[in-house]
Amino acid sequence: MSYNNSEDEEYNKPFNPIGEYIGGRNEAGERHGEGETRLANVYHGGYVNGKRHGQGTYSFKNGGRYVGDYSQNKKHGQGTFYYPDGSKYAGSWVEDLREGHGVYTYSNGDTYDGEWQHHLRHGQGVYIFKKNGAKYKGTWVKGNMELAGEYIYTNYRYQGHFINNRPHGPGKFVFDHGCEQHGEYQKNKQPQETEHTDENSFTEESEAMEEDFDAALRWIPKGITTLTSPAPEKEK
């Protein structure tokens, strides 16, 4: 979710009878230096030539709040956004978008720690499900689990490839007691394919993800062997 538009709309209004600005100005009369603007929302922090720049805090009337770096009126650099639903993002921003490394704590207690691009999970990252302690560690593409990754449970893990948040094709289950089962996932029925571009829509599906695996996918075992490689260090 994003509040970029509400920031710009409030800031660019030419006149607001309930608004006020207290702070420094330059020779052209533009906001410059440290100041505070009170409209429906409130911004306190740095300005350069009339634009939010440097460290600042932007508080929204709906309860959202951003604390961090600005550049040319946009969230840019390091910052933390506290969303009205109780979720929080702390990390890197590029021109108002989550980009680079950041940690998102969701309203249901799930967390994602990893790379972002254009406001979406993209690159390498770890998603932890609070409900059961399971986690996905691997590659993300445009907000979804894709390509190589592993789904880690308390006493075992699944390693393989993923497509649109689901395991797909050859893979293996690695068990802590020293063996692994090879096989592949095949579609049991055609699931509804949904590309997730919103953080809330992903967390809503994640709560039923394991049940969805059972309903939409079929695991075809092909054999059990001892570990083909040293057992990975147990996740703490």
C-alpha positions in Angstrom: 0.0 0.0 0.0 1.2 3.5 -0.6 0.3 7.0 0.5 2.4 8.9 -2.0 -0.6 10.5 -3.8 -2.1 11.8 -0.5 1.3 13.4 0.3 1.5 15.2 -3.0 -2.1 16.2 -3.1 -1.9 17.8 0.3 1.4 19.4 -0.4 0.6 20.9 -3.8 -2.7 22.5 -2.8 -2.1 26.2 -3.5 -4.2 27.3 -0.5 -5.7 25.6 2.5 -7.5 27.8 5.1 -6.7 25.5 7.9 -3.1 25.0 7.0 0.0 26.7 8.2 3.8 26.6 7.8 6.3 27.4 10.5 10.0 27.4 9.6 12.7 28.8 7.5 12.5 30.2 4.0 15.0 31.2 1.3 15.3 34.5 -0.5 12.6 33.4 -3.0 10.2 32.8 -0.1 10.2 29.1 -0.5 10.3 26.7 2.4 13.9 26.1 3.2 15.7 24.5 6.2 13.8 23.0 9.0 10.1 23.5 9.2 6.7 22.1 9.9 3.6 22.1 7.6 0.2 21.5 9.1 -2.6 20.6 6.7 -4.9 17.6 7.0 -1.6 15.8 7.4 1.5 17.1 9.2 5.1 17.2 8.0 8.1 18.1 10.2 11.6 18.1 8.8 13.9 19.5 6.2 13.1 21.5 3.1 15.3 22.6 0.2 13.9 25.2 -2.2 10.3 24.5 -1.3 10.6 20.7 -1.4 10.8 18.1 1.4 14.5 17.1 1.5 16.6 15.4 4.2 15.3 13.9 7.4 11.6 14.3 8.1 8.4 12.8 9.6 5.2 12.8 7.7 2.1 12.0 9.8 -1.2 11.1 8.0 -4.7 11.8 9.3 -5.5 8.1 8.9 -2.8 7.1 11.4 0.0 6.3 8.9 3.4 7.7 9.5 6.7 7.9 7.6 10.0 8.7 9.4 13.1 8.9 7.3 14.9 10.4 4.3 13.4 12.6 1.6 14.9 13.9 -1.7 13.1 16.3 -3.9 9.7 15.8 -2.2 9.9 12.0 -2.4 10.8 9.2 0.1 14.3 8.4 -0.9 17.1 6.7 1.2 16.4 5.0 4.5 13.1 5.2 6.2 10.3 3.5 8.1 6.6 3.6 7.2 4.1 2.7 9.9 0.8 1.8 8.1 -2.7 2.3 9.7 -3.3 -1.5 9.8 -0.4 -2.0 12.1 2.1 -3.2 9.5 5.5 -1.6 9.1 8.2 -1.3 6.5 11.8 -0.4 7.5 14.4 -0.1 4.8 15.5 1.4 1.5 13.3 3.7 -0.6 13.9 5.0 -4.1 11.6 7.8 -5.4 8.7 6.9 -3.1 9.0 3.1 -3.8 10.3 0.3 -1.6 13.5 -0.6 -3.4 16.7 -2.3 -2.2 16.8 -4.1 1.1 14.0 -3.8 3.7 12.0 -5.6 6.3 8.2 -5.7 6.2 6.3 -6.7 9.3 2.7 -7.5 8.3 -0.4 -6.9 10.4 -0.8 -10.7 11.0 2.7 -11.0 12.4 4.4 -12.4 9.3 7.7 -10.9 8.3 9.7 -10.5 5.0 13.4 -9.7 5.1 15.0 -9.2 1.8 15.2 -7.4 -1.5 12.6 -5.1 -3.1 12.0 -3.6 -6.5 9.3 -1.2 -7.6 7.4 -1.6 -4.3 7.4 -5.5 -4.6 9.4 -8.3 -3.1 12.0 -9.0 -5.8 15.3 -10.8 -5.5 16.5 -12.9 -2.5 14.5 -12.8 0.7 13.1 -14.8 3.6 9.4 -14.8 4.5 8.4 -16.1 8.0 4.9 -17.2 8.7 4.0 -16.4 12.3 1.1 -18.9 12.4 3.2 -22.0 12.2 6.8 -20.8 12.2 7.4 -22.0 8.6 9.5 -19.9 6.3 10.3 -19.5 2.6 13.9 -18.7 1.7 14.8 -18.1 -1.9 14.0 -16.1 -5.0 11.1 -13.6 -5.4 9.9 -12.1 -8.7 7.4 -9.3 -8.8 6.0 -10.1 -5.3 5.8 -13.9 -5.8 7.9 -17.0 -4.8 9.6 -18.0 -8.0 12.5 -20.1 -9.3 14.8 -21.7 -6.7 13.9 -21.7 -3.1 13.2 -23.8 0.0 10.2 -24.0 2.3 11.5 -24.6 5.8 9.4 -26.4 8.6 10.4 -27.3 12.1 11.9 -30.8 11.4 12.2 -30.8 7.6 12.4 -28.6 4.5 11.4 -28.7 0.9 13.9 -27.7 -1.7 13.0 -27.1 -5.3 11.5 -24.6 -7.8 8.5 -22.5 -7.3 6.0 -20.8 -9.7 3.5 -18.2 -8.6 4.0 -19.1 -4.8 3.7 -22.9 -5.3 6.3 -25.6 -5.7 6.6 -26.9 -9.2 8.4 -29.8 -10.8 11.4 -31.8 -9.4 12.4 -31.2 -5.8 13.1 -33.0 -2.5 12.2 -33.1 1.2 15.2 -33.0 3.5 14.5 -34.4 7.0 16.5 -33.6 10.1 17.0 -37.3 11.0 19.3 -37.8 8.0 17.4 -38.8 4.9 15.7 -37.1 1.9 12.9 -38.0 -0.3 13.1 -37.1 -4.0 10.1 -36.5 -6.3 8.2 -33.9 -8.0 5.1 -31.7 -7.6 2.4 -32.0 -10.2 -0.8 -30.1 -10.5 -3.8 -31.9 -9.0 -6.2 -29.4 -10.4 -5.9 -26.1 -12.1 -5.5 -23.5 -9.3 -6.7 -19.9 -9.7 -3.6 -18.1 -10.9 -3.3 -14.7 -9.3 -0.5 -12.2 -9.6 -0.1 -10.5 -6.2 0.8 -6.8 -6.4 -0.6 -5.8 -3.0 0.9 -6.8 0.3 -2.4 -7.5 2.0 -3.6 -9.8 -0.7 -0.4 -11.9 -0.3 -0.8 -12.3 3.4 -4.4 -13.3 3.1 -3.4 -16.1 0.7 -0.4 -17.1 2.8 -2.6 -18.1 5.7 -4.1 -20.9 3.6 -1.0 -21.6 1.5 -0.2 -25.1 2.9 -3.8 -26.2 2.5 -3.7 -24.9 -1.0 -0.6 -27.0 -1.7 -2.6 -30.1 -0.7 -5.6 -29.1 -2.8 -3.9 -27.9 -5.9 -0.7 -30.0 -6.0 0.2 -33.7 -5.9 3.6 -34.9 -4.6 4.9 -37.9 -6.6 7.7 -39.6 -4.5 10.5 -41.2 -6.5 12.8 -42.6 -3.7 14.3 -42.1 -0.3 18.1 -41.8 0.1 20.6 -40.6 2.7 21.5 -37.0 2.5 23.2 -36.2 -0.8 24.9 -33.2 0.8 25.7 -32.2 4.4 22.6 -31.3 6.3 22.1 -27.5 6.4 22.6 -25.8 9.7 19.3 -25.7 11.6 17.5 -22.4 11.4 17.3 -20.5 14.7 
